């Protein structure tokens, strides 16, 4: 998976990069390796830390979450929990489609035309 990390009003340290990478990898495992890319924006304001994550999964599914807390770990945890709920919902829909055999189209048999 391709991970893009952006910092607003801060420098991204190697420790912060590792924290983000490990949390996003756990989310990728939930989606069964179907996550294509993730954009993470970390922003520092006065007394709060914002984490915004946009995840692109297969099937043109886009998941988005924002975490807000006093420190980076809590902010990232909030955003990952929100994305995890969205990922489980998408995964359930994928599995439901497999159980039903996909989107099957039924065609009515042709009736003979009177001459």
Secondary structure per residue as TSV (DSSP state, phi and psi in degrees):
chain	resnum	aa	ss	phi	psi
A	1	X	-	360.0	142.3
A	2	X	E	-91.0	127.3
A	3	X	E	-118.9	125.1
A	4	X	E	-115.0	127.0
A	5	X	E	-119.1	126.1
A	6	X	E	-125.8	137.7
A	7	X	E	-116.3	130.8
A	8	X	E	-109.7	121.4
A	9	X	S	65.2	29.0
A	10	X	S	-161.3	159.8
A	11	X	-	-99.3	136.0
A	12	X	-	-84.8	115.8
A	13	X	-	-83.6	159.9
A	14	X	H	-59.3	-35.2
A	15	X	H	-65.8	-41.5
A	16	X	H	-66.9	-39.2
A	17	X	H	-62.2	-42.6
A	18	X	H	-63.8	-41.9
A	19	X	H	-60.2	-47.9
A	20	X	H	-63.6	-44.0
A	21	X	H	-62.5	-44.5
A	22	X	H	-66.3	-38.4
A	23	X	H	-69.4	-39.7
A	24	X	H	-71.9	-32.4
A	25	X	H	-64.0	-36.8
A	26	X	H	-62.9	-39.1
A	27	X	H	-66.9	-36.0
A	28	X	H	-63.8	-36.6
A	29	X	H	-65.3	-33.7
A	30	X	H	-63.7	-37.4
A	31	X	T	-85.4	10.1
A	32	X	T	56.7	48.9
A	33	X	T	62.1	20.3
A	34	X	-	-97.3	5.2
A	35	X	E	-78.1	127.4
A	36	X	E	-91.5	-46.8
A	37	X	E	-152.8	158.8
A	38	X	E	-141.4	135.7
A	39	X	E	-114.7	122.5
A	40	X	E	-116.6	126.1
A	41	X	E	-116.2	120.6
A	42	X	E	-106.6	126.7
A	43	X	E	-128.0	136.2
A	44	X	E	-109.9	124.5
A	45	X	-	-114.4	-168.2
A	46	X	S	-51.0	-68.4
A	47	X	S	-120.5	18.2
A	48	X	-	-140.4	157.5
A	49	X	E	-119.8	127.1
A	50	X	E	-108.1	135.5
A	51	X	E	-124.7	122.4
A	52	X	E	-118.8	125.2
A	53	X	E	-124.2	128.9
A	54	X	E	-116.9	122.0
A	55	X	E	-118.7	131.7
A	56	X	E	-108.6	118.0
A	57	X	E	-110.3	170.1
A	58	X	T	-63.3	156.9
A	59	X	T	79.1	24.3
A	60	X	T	54.9	41.9
A	61	X	E	-98.2	126.9
A	62	X	E	-117.9	123.5
A	63	X	E	-110.9	139.0
A	64	X	E	-137.6	136.6
A	65	X	E	-150.5	150.0
A	66	X	E	-126.7	130.5
A	67	X	E	-113.1	143.0
A	68	X	E	-139.4	121.5
A	69	X	E	-158.9	-178.0
A	70	X	S	-81.3	-23.5
A	71	X	S	-132.4	167.3
A	72	X	H	-66.0	-41.3
A	73	X	H	-63.5	-44.7
A	74	X	H	-67.9	-39.8
A	75	X	H	-63.3	-44.2
A	76	X	H	-66.5	-38.4
A	77	X	H	-62.6	-42.9
A	78	X	H	-59.4	-46.8
A	79	X	H	-66.0	-41.3
A	80	X	H	-66.2	-38.1
A	81	X	H	-62.3	-42.1
A	82	X	H	-64.3	-43.2
A	83	X	H	-66.7	-35.2
A	84	X	H	-62.3	-41.3
A	85	X	H	-63.2	-43.1
A	86	X	H	-64.8	-40.2
A	87	X	H	-65.5	-40.6
A	88	X	H	-64.3	-36.5
A	89	X	H	-66.3	-44.2
A	90	X	H	-65.4	-42.4
A	91	X	H	-62.8	-39.9
A	92	X	H	-62.0	-38.6
A	93	X	H	-67.6	-38.1
A	94	X	H	-63.9	-44.2
A	95	X	H	-68.2	-36.4
A	96	X	H	-64.3	-38.8
A	97	X	H	-64.4	-35.4
A	98	X	H	-69.5	-39.3
A	99	X	H	-65.3	-37.2
A	100	X	T	-83.7	-2.6
A	101	X	T	84.0	26.8
A	102	X	S	78.3	-162.6
A	103	X	S	-94.9	88.4
A	104	X	-	-82.9	138.4
A	105	X	-	-106.3	126.4
A	106	X	-	-97.4	135.9
A	107	X	-	-116.1	128.0
A	108	X	-	-72.7	142.1
A	109	X	-	-66.8	146.1
A	110	X	-	-74.5	136.9
A	111	X	-	-95.3	144.4
A	112	X	-	-64.6	135.5
A	113	X	-	-80.0	135.7
A	114	X	-	-71.6	142.4
A	115	X	-	-96.0	360.0
